Every structure is written in C-alpha cells, then in structure tokens.
Amino acid sequence: MQKYPVRTSHRKNLDLPALATLLRDHFDTVEAGPSEVVATWGAIERMAVRPEGRELAVDLRMNPKVDERVARETIDRYNRFLQDATGFSAKERARRLRKSPGD
C-alpha cells in the first residue's frame, strides 16, 4: 500500500463519491464499497483507493504479463488519476516520497 499526500486545494477529493467519480474518468470498471473504491483497467488487476486523513491510500496489484502498449497506457492513466486526485504531478510525488521517512 502506498500513501500519497494531497494538496489542500484537492482535499475535497478525499471522500468516496469524489474518488469514484475520478476513477470513472480514468478507468472503465469501478466499484464503490463502504470504505474504498476499487477499479480495474489494462495491467491493473485491482486498485483500491481510500482516504486516510490528509492522504490518499492506494493498494495496487498489477499484471506484469500484459502487452507493452497496454502497460504504457495503464501507467499513463494511473499517473493522470493520481495527479487529478492529489494535485501533484508524478515528479512532485516522487520528490515527496523520497523526502518522506520510511515506514
């Protein structure tokens, strides 16, 4: 599980209905549960997202045996979803994760 910080301006996305809407914008199959929203698409076998305080928790299971084109498109969609949900680009998220203390 990975936790991503969320910009103050994007914290309105930290509720399940808003997360479900964002996931539907980027992925085809989305199911909202009582405590998390689950999506699948391409190389993503299962992605469960949920708010945890001021962070977005993402539990991701990928299929490494997909076509390279599908894998690339999956990563692009995943990064666009995270940017829309957190307000941080992939570079900003990577920089923040390197600075944060390990669990």
C-alpha positions in Angstrom: 0.0 0.0 0.0 1.2 3.5 -0.9 0.0 6.7 0.7 0.1 9.9 -1.3 -0.1 13.4 0.2 -2.9 15.6 -1.1 -2.7 19.3 -1.8 -5.0 21.4 0.3 -6.9 22.5 -2.8 -7.6 18.9 -3.8 -8.7 17.6 -0.3 -12.3 17.8 -1.5 -11.4 14.6 -3.5 -10.8 12.7 -0.3 -14.3 11.3 0.1 -15.5 8.1 -1.6 -18.1 9.6 -4.0 -15.4 12.1 -5.3 -12.8 9.3 -5.6 -15.4 7.1 -7.5 -16.0 9.9 -10.0 -12.3 10.5 -10.6 -11.7 6.8 -11.1 -14.6 6.6 -13.6 -12.9 9.4 -15.5 -9.8 7.3 -16.0 -10.8 3.6 -15.7 -13.6 1.5 -17.1 -14.6 -0.8 -14.2 -15.2 1.0 -10.9 -17.0 -0.4 -7.9 -17.7 1.8 -4.8 -17.7 0.0 -1.5 -18.4 1.2 2.1 -14.7 2.0 2.8 -12.9 2.0 -0.5 -13.4 2.4 -4.2 -12.0 -0.4 -6.5 -11.0 -0.1 -10.2 -9.5 -2.3 -12.8 -8.1 -1.5 -16.3 -5.4 -2.9 -18.6 -2.5 -4.0 -16.4 -4.2 -3.1 -13.2 -5.8 -6.2 -11.8 -7.1 -4.4 -8.7 -6.6 -0.9 -7.4 -8.3 0.0 -4.2 -8.2 3.7 -3.1 -9.4 5.2 0.1 -8.9 8.4 2.1 -6.7 8.3 5.2 -6.6 11.6 6.9 -5.0 14.1 4.6 -3.6 11.4 2.4 -4.8 9.1 -0.4 -4.1 5.4 0.3 -3.7 3.2 -2.8 -3.4 -0.6 -2.8 -2.4 -1.7 -6.3 -2.0 -5.1 -7.9 -0.6 -5.2 -11.4 -0.3 -7.9 -14.1 3.2 -7.9 -15.5 2.3 -10.1 -18.4 0.4 -7.6 -20.5 1.4 -6.1 -23.8 3.9 -3.2 -23.7 1.4 -0.8 -25.2 -1.2 -1.7 -22.6 1.3 -1.4 -19.8 2.3 2.1 -21.0 -1.3 3.3 -21.3 -2.1 1.8 -17.9 0.8 3.8 -16.3 -0.3 7.0 -18.1 -3.9 6.6 -16.8 -2.7 5.8 -13.3 -0.5 8.9 -13.2 -3.3 11.1 -14.6 -5.6 9.8 -11.9 -3.1 10.5 -9.2 -2.5 14.0 -10.4 -6.2 14.7 -10.5 -6.8 13.2 -7.1 -3.7 14.6 -5.3 -2.8 17.8 -7.2 0.8 16.7 -7.5 2.5 15.6 -10.8 4.4 12.4 -11.0 7.7 14.3 -10.5 6.4 16.1 -7.4 5.0 12.8 -5.9 8.4 11.1 -6.5 10.2 14.0 -4.9 7.9 14.0 -1.8 8.2 10.2 -1.4 12.0 10.4 -1.4 11.9 13.1 1.3 9.4 11.3 3.5 10.7 8.9 6.2 10.2 5.2 5.6 7.6 3.2 7.3 
